[in-house]
Amino acid sequence: MIGDSKSGVATLTPSETYDIKPSGVREEWIVTNLYTTGASTFEVTDGTDSVLFWEPTGSDRLKGESFHLSSSYWIKVTNTGSTEIKIAWDGVQSR
């Protein structure tokens, strides 16, 4: 439902990826905070093309920006370090 809170937490092993992506075709989210505890990359993607927008190398990082996501445009997170990391995100449903 529009205005509902959306969030997630995940543990990623080295080289593992995680998609921050609405599950429904007609659902859209605005993600406003991204968190990571280690080396990782954050990209916006449509599944074919990607744009890297954040590459934190240290621990306990927060990025507070707004990203409008849909089932055809989402954020892909990759653990680029050699140890397990945690990531988290939050936002709201916009459609």
N, C-alpha and C positions, 0 to 999 in steps of 0.2 A: 504494500500500500504506500502511496506517496507520503513522504515524511518519516517513514519507518527507519529506525537505526539499522545500519548494516556494519558488520565488523567481522574480523577473523584473526586467528592466531595460528601459526604453523611452525613446526620445527623442520629445518632443511638440512640434510646431510650434504657433504661436499658435492658440487655439481648438480644437485637437485634443483628443480624449478617448481614454481607455484604460480598459478594464475589468479589474479584478483579480477573476477569477471562475473557479471550478472548471469544467473542461471536461465532466466526466461528470455525468449526472443524479444518480447515487448517490454522488458524491464530495463531501466537505466538507473545508474547510481552516480552520485557525486562523492568521491572519496577525498577526504580533507586531511588525513594524517597517515603517514607511513612511518613505521618503526623498524629498526633492525639492530641486532646485537653483534654483527660482524660483517666481514667483507662480502659484498653482494652487488648485483646490478639490478636496476629497475628500468624497464623499457615499456613504452607504449607500443602496442602491436595490433595488427589486424590478422595475424596468423601467417602472413606472407612477408610483409615489411615491418621493420621495427626501428624505433628511435630511442637510443639510450638517453635518459634524462637525469640519472643519479647513479653514482658509483661510490658509495661510502666504503672506506677501507678500515676504519677503526670500529670501536664497539659503541653500543648504546647511542645510536643516531636517530634523530627525528626529522622528518621533512613535513612541514605544514603548508601544503598548497592544495589547490582544487583540481581534480581530474574528473571529467565527465566520461563515464564508461558505459558501454553497451555490450551486447553479445557479439558484436562485430568489431569492437575497439576496446581493448582491455590492457591491464598492466601485467607483465610477466616479470617475476622475480627469480633470480638465479643466485645460489650460494657459490661465490667465487673463491672462497677460502678453503683451508684444509681441515677445518673443524666444523662441527655442527653449530648452526645458528638458529635463532628464533626471529620471526618476523611477525608484525601485527599491523592492522590497518583498521580505519573506521570511516564512516561517512553516512549518507542518507540516500534513500530511494527517491529518485526524481520523476520516475515514470513507471 
